[in-house]
Amino acid sequence: MKGFVGLSGAMLIQLYETICPGDPKTFILLLAIVPSLLSVLVMPLVRIYETSTVDEKKHLDGLSTLSLIIAAYLMIVIILKSTLSLPSWANVVTLSVLLIVLASPLLIAISAHRDSIEKPLSPVYSPLVDNLEATTISEEILVLNEDNSLNLFQAMRNVDFWLLFLAMVCGMGSGISTINNIRQIGESLRYSSIEISSLLALWSIWNFIGRFGGGYVSDLLLHSKGWPRPLLMATTLGTMTIGHLIIASGFRGNLYPGSIIIGICYGSQWSLMPTITSELFGVKHMGTIYNTISIASPMGSYIFSVRLIGYIYDHTITGEGNTCYGPHCFRLSFVIIASVAFLGFIVSCVLVFRTKTLYQQIFEKRFHRR
């Protein structure tokens, strides 16, 4: 699901270029109305099921494969549009194909429904539903299960909550600040408008790869080797530091590797954070705690985009006009942001140390269930 959210930006760009090209006001109006209307319309279709009677992994793997196909298709379309001048009818065709592929999960749902009727299975283990008892390295021993999950105020009294929140301010804040300013950075480095548009569209692909890959790799490392999930978070924040330094360097073509590295690492935070939240504080109040920690994204965006990058850019402009050209325009800003990402790396390392006992117990419990 997080992966599809990452792809949504590239999908909406295809919608804009087909339905209302050159008319951003209409497009923004659609964005304001359609998502809310769609949510209201599909709400009556939501059902809560007490137990699982189908092979969930098979069908979830089908959805994962489909998301990879959509990502590959969108990447091909974006690259073609950036290199070739496609007519309007080609935009209609590519959007139609995209809509057909997006409707295909219905086939997976129908297949799962048939399997539940023809081959009912006993309930399967789910780490987010089954009780989970664990202890942390904190001074207090926390019993984290469905009945004893921490609420928001209890979680906020725990050091791990603030470590995770600070890491997300550094990671999500620095990542969203990059995409917020990538057009201005491209203009200052004399990138063409087509190159900048392609970078913006491809960001959704890198974001998807980070969201999808972060969840998959962290599951693999945790369940096969017992490695704490925050370890991957620390790795991505350390790698993000390198991405920011690449943008700060200002060498020719730097936005291509820089945006790929930052996009993937930024996306991974959005799949790692909610999972770590559920494992540290339980699932009963996960929605509240998760959305509270998510405040780190707009908070970091405001601090780094407005108060840092915007302030330094305004004081870097020389001569007439409101535009700065050259690598120096954003160099200092991204050196500082790279330092912020490195701070997030250090904070995540502390979180790894504090939670290694918890994740070892999760690994042992899952190992004994096999």
LOVO-174257 format. One record per residue (C-alpha): x, y, z. Coordinates in steps of 0.001 Angstrom, whole numbers, padded with zeros to 6 digits, always signed. Layout:
BEGIN
XYZ/...
***
This chain:
BEGIN
+000000+000000+000000/+002833+002396+000802/+004359+001558-002569/+001194+002546-004412/+001163+005842-002522/+004695+006421-003788/+003588+005733-007365/+000580+008023-007124/+002591+011116-008063/+003680+009622-011388/+000106+008414-012032/-001342+011871-011389/+001175+013433-013774/-000105+011103-016515/-003648+012163-015645/-002719+015852-015847/-000934+015524-019186/-003941+013723-020715/-007039+015382-019230/-006013+018981-018582/-002558+019734-020048/-001511+023313-019438/-004437+023933-017069/-003087+023519-013516/-006113+025215-011904/-008491+022513-013145/-006036+019822-012110/-005713+021207-008572/-009521+021338-008350/-009653+017647-009327/-007077+016841-006662/-009170+018675-004084/-012426+016870-004920/-011774+013415-006361/-009743+011742-003548/-012228+012757-000844/-015216+011815-002985/-013671+008453-003835/-013008+007695-000159/-016634+008430+000727/-017927+006250-002126/-015850+003160-001264/-016287+003341+002520/-019442+001124+002465/-017420-001607+000728/-014969-002011+003625/-015436-005181+005674/-013605-006397+008765/-012799-010106+008812/-012097-011852+012104/-009843-014579+010679/-007887-015402+007555/-009094-018349+005482/-006957-017929+002379/-003281-018165+001534/-002578-014468+002035/+001055-014628+000965/+000210-015889-002516/-002245-013093-003180/-000095-010408-001540/+002773-011540-003751/+000436-011074-006708/-000282-007492-005650/+003439-006878-005132/+004227-008187-008610/+001513-005969-010046/+002949-002886-008330/+006364-003650-009829/+004786-003968-013293/+003042-000592-012868/+006294+001035-011716/+008183-000351-014725/+005412+000766-017093/+005354+004294-015650/+009138+004558-015887/+009061+003568-019562/+006266+006064-020285/+008070+008902-018486/+011331+008233-020317/+009556+008043-023686/+007736+011319-023061/+010970+013040-022066/+012827+011880-025176/+010041+011871-027778/+007285+014344-028569/+004194+012136-028220/+000875+013280-029757/-002219+013753-027607/-003737+010439-028713/-000631+008646-027378/-001252+010205-023954/-004816+008842-024059/-003535+005364-024940/-000894+005301-022194/-003396+006542-019599/-005978+003948-020719/-003433+001141-020375/-002499+002457-016922/-006150+002484-015791/-006628-001087-017029/-003564-002269-015111/-004720-000386-012008/-008055-002224-012165/-006361-005639-012287/-006128-006063-008453/-009847-006817-008692/-008899-010078-010408/-006599-010958-007500/-009408-010214-005048/-011806-012433-007011/-009201-015222-007036/-008717-014889-003270/-012480-015048-002741/-012724-018221-004809/-009870-019800-002879/-011603-019026+000410/-014667-020913-000814/-012930-023846-002490/-009892-024379-000245/-010498-022986+003255/-007371-022924+005399/-006821-022575+009119/-005981-019072+010328/-002396-018042+009614/+000018-016216+011867/+000149-012460+011438/+002712-010483+013453/+000409-007431+013522/-002543-009398+014949/-001101-012151+017140/-000052-011176+020631/+003550-010081+020846/+005375-010139+024171/+008748-008486+024267/+011045-006470+026469/+013219-003531+025519/+016560-002392+026830/+014793+000554+028475/+014640+000922+032232/+010980-000106+032184/+010047-003589+030991/+007205-003142+028537/+004842-005983+027738/+003695-005193+024223/+000723-007198+023064/-002760-006592+021731/-004189-005935+025198/-001236-004025+026675/-000309-001841+023718/+000861+001623+024686/-001407+004550+023975/-000034+007843+022658/+000692+009413+026042/+002386+006263+027338/+004464+006043+024166/+005484+009701+024469/+006945+008936+027893/+009237+006401+026240/+012652+007473+024943/+012267+005242+021875/+009298+007331+020686/+011361+010511+020603/+014338+008782+019003/+012067+007527+016220/+010415+010947+015881/+013766+012762+015656/+015068+010264+013096/+011950+010886+010981/+012330+014669+011225/+015848+014264+009869/+014998+011657+007224/+011547+012653+006005/+012165+016377+006457/+015393+016410+004458/+013903+014161+001777/+010718+016180+001227/+012775+019390+001226/+014754+018032-001718/+011696+017297-003852/+010154+020645-002858/+013172+022489-004255/+014345+020215-007063/+012866+022485-009750/+014685+025548-008402/+017884+023521-008045/+017582+022341-011647/+016992+025881-012890/+020010+027185-010998/+022165+024458-012586/+020777+025234-016082/+018817+021984-016523/+016212+022133-019303/+012513+022177-018422/+012125+018683-019916/+014953+017355-017730/+013431+018918-014611/+009961+017536-015409/+011474+014091-015916/+013318+014295-012587/+010085+015236-010819/+008122+012419-012446/+010826+009805-011859/+010995+010800-008178/+007745+008858-007695/+009427+005743-009094/+012411+006020-006747/+009988+006757-003904/+008086+003571-004748/+011263+001476-004892/+012236+002764-001448/+008809+002109+000062/+008463-001346-001451/+012110-002359-001060/+012436-000992+002467/+009579-003155+003688/+010725-006252+001808/+014400-006034+002776/+013688-005253+006436/+011330-008252+006640/+013950-010460+005020/+016749-009336+007335/+014585-009545+010462/+013013-012933+009794/+016097-014641+008360/+018921-013089+010412/+017200-011374+013340/+018600-007939+012401/+016711-005036+014038/+014498-003139+011608/+015937+000258+012717/+019280-000961+011353/+017958-000566+007804/+016591+002849+008758/+020064+003874+009926/+021574+002537+006694/+019174+004533+004511/+019774+007726+006501/+023524+007285+006145/+023092+006736+002407/+020793+009768+002199/+023643+011847+003615/+025708+010898+000570/+022824+011859-001739/+022575+015325-000226/+026319+015825-000574/+026086+014847-004252/+023504+017596-004809/+025619+020041-002809/+028631+019299-005023/+026940+020833-008074/+028839+018784-010677/+027235+018328-014088/+024356+015838-013971/+024454+015627-010172/+020662+015699-009815/+020288+012308-011488/+022232+010174-008966/+021322+012538-006124/+017565+012321-006724/+017713+008522-007136/+019580+008010-003851/+017455+010467-001858/+014184+009287-003428/+014818+005629-002565/+016043+006401+000955/+013183+008837+001605/+010592+006304+000446/+012001+003608+002697/+011300+005751+005787/+007566+005589+005017/+007485+001781+005096/+009928+001309+007977/+008422+003870+010372/+004874+002420+010710/+006205-001120+011070/+008724-000107+013728/+005956+001835+015470/+003752-001268+015692/+006628-003401+016977/+007754-000927+019639/+004389+000266+020924/+001868-002405+019865/-000979-002296+017367/-003986-001261+019443/-003166+002470+019243/-000854+002256+016255/-002955+004631+014122/-002693+007449+016659/+001010+006961+017347/+001866+006522+013661/+000071+009722+012617/+001682+011631+015481/+005147+010575+014359/+004145+011435+010767/+004010+015088+011859/+007784+014867+011506/+007397+015123+007712/+005638+018546+007475/+007621+019813+010446/+010917+018913+008820/+009690+020259+005475/+008901+023646+006994/+012171+023865+008914/+014439+022806+006071/+012531+024099+003018/+011323+027453+004320/+013547+028431+007222/+016777+026968+005836/+016842+026546+002041/+014525+029489+001320/+016377+031797+003708/+019836+030952+002380/+018659+031123-001251/+017175+034601-000750/+020468+035837+000709/+022497+034212-002076/+020754+036077-004907/+022979+038786-006354/+022107+041437-008918/+018682+042010-010418/+015930+039436-010499/+014876+036762-008068/+016842+033876-009556/+020263+032538-008618/+022414+030568-011061/+025334+028336-010205/+026246+025502-007809/+026740+027960-004950/+022995+028714-004765/+022144+025539-002835/+025568+024264-001762/+025499+025519+001829/+021857+024474+002276/+022508+020879+001253/+025704+020592+003246/+023614+021507+006302/+020833+019105+005266/+023434+016365+004776/+024543+017031+008362/+020914+016723+009470/+020570+013370+007692/+023784+012222+009387/+022290+013233+012745/+019318+011020+011866/+021773+008202+011147/+023326+008587+014622/+019895+008703+016300/+018834+005563+014417/+021980+003781+015570/+021025+004578+019173/+017545+003177+018470/+019131+000015+017043/+021091-000470+020255/+018049+000127+022471/+015751-002250+020560/+018099-005112+019658/+016755-007245+022526/+013183-006690+021378/+013941-007698+017798/+015928-010718+018921/+012836-011913+020773/+010647-011245+017717/+013077-013332+015649/+013130-016170+018190/+009351-016203+018508/+008894-016375+014757/+011619-019039+014476/+009828-021252+017019/+006557-020911+015100/+008061-022431+011967/
***
